[in-house]
Amino acid sequence: MTDTLPDAAVLDAALQMVEVWNRLSADKQALLLKRFGTQENALAALVTTQLLAPAQP
C-alpha cells in the first residue's frame, strides 16, 4: 500500500500529538482523560484539532 499525501499528513499529525501528549503535565493529561474518556480519544481530539487548524505561516 502506498502512502498518499493525506495519509502522510494524518500520520505526521498523530505523531506530533503523541509528542505533545508526552510533554503535558499529569494534571493536563488527567483533564483530557476526564473529558474524552480514554487516551486514544484524547489523542484523536488533539489530532483532529491539529488537522483542522488554519495553516500558520
C-alpha positions in Angstrom: 0.0 0.0 0.0 1.4 3.4 -1.0 1.0 6.4 1.4 -0.9 9.2 -0.1 -0.4 12.8 0.9 -3.4 12.9 3.2 -2.3 9.6 4.9 1.1 11.1 5.5 -0.4 14.3 6.9 -2.6 12.3 9.3 0.3 10.2 10.4 2.5 13.2 10.9 -0.2 15.0 12.9 -0.7 11.9 15.0 3.0 11.6 15.8 3.2 15.3 16.7 0.2 14.9 19.1 1.7 11.9 20.8 4.8 14.1 21.4 2.5 16.9 22.7 0.7 14.4 25.0 4.0 13.2 26.4 5.0 16.7 27.3 1.7 17.5 29.0 1.7 17.7 32.8 0.0 14.8 34.6 -2.8 17.3 35.6 -3.5 18.3 32.0 -3.4 14.6 30.9 -5.9 13.9 33.6 -8.2 16.7 32.5 -8.1 15.4 28.9 -8.8 11.8 30.1 -11.7 13.0 32.1 -13.2 14.9 29.2 -12.5 12.3 26.4 -12.6 9.0 28.4 -9.5 7.4 27.1 -6.0 8.4 26.0 -6.9 7.2 22.4 -9.9 9.5 22.3 -7.9 12.4 23.7 -5.2 11.9 21.1 -7.8 11.7 18.4 -9.2 15.0 19.5 -5.8 16.5 19.5 -5.0 15.2 16.0 -8.4 16.4 14.7 -7.7 19.9 16.2 -4.3 19.9 14.6 -5.6 18.8 11.1 -8.5 21.4 11.2 -6.4 24.3 12.5 -5.7 27.0 9.9 -2.2 26.8 8.3 0.3 29.0 10.1 2.9 30.9 8.0 
